[in-house]
């Protein structure tokens, strides 16, 4: 895996953008220059993040999310193992 996080990543295992190897390295997100810890999914090329909307859940028990647009800067918090 390269030292650059993927262009799009989701923490939901049912998503096609789920990447367990990248998530294991602890991806951090800077959105509009501010560190975000509640990001559920992001896309760098399209410039958006999905963040949890408080403690609200949908009828299936999944967190409700809000899509915000702006500059997205993902990075790995942990160095490459090995």
Secondary structure in CASP SS format (residue, H / E / C, confidence):
PFRMAT SS
TARGET T0000
AUTHOR 0000-0000-0000
METHOD secondary structure of the structure
MODEL  1
X C 1.00
X C 1.00
X C 1.00
X C 1.00
X C 1.00
X C 1.00
X C 1.00
X E 1.00
X E 1.00
X E 1.00
X C 1.00
X C 1.00
X C 1.00
X C 1.00
X C 1.00
X C 1.00
X C 1.00
X E 1.00
X C 1.00
X H 1.00
X H 1.00
X H 1.00
X H 1.00
X H 1.00
X C 1.00
X C 1.00
X E 1.00
X E 1.00
X E 1.00
X E 1.00
X E 1.00
X C 1.00
X C 1.00
X E 1.00
X E 1.00
X E 1.00
X C 1.00
X C 1.00
X E 1.00
X E 1.00
X E 1.00
X E 1.00
X E 1.00
X C 1.00
X C 1.00
X C 1.00
X C 1.00
X E 1.00
X E 1.00
X E 1.00
X E 1.00
X E 1.00
X E 1.00
X E 1.00
X E 1.00
X E 1.00
X E 1.00
X C 1.00
X C 1.00
X C 1.00
X C 1.00
X C 1.00
X E 1.00
X E 1.00
X E 1.00
X E 1.00
X E 1.00
X E 1.00
X E 1.00
X C 1.00
X C 1.00
X E 1.00
X E 1.00
X E 1.00
X E 1.00
X E 1.00
X C 1.00
X C 1.00
X C 1.00
X C 1.00
X C 1.00
X C 1.00
END
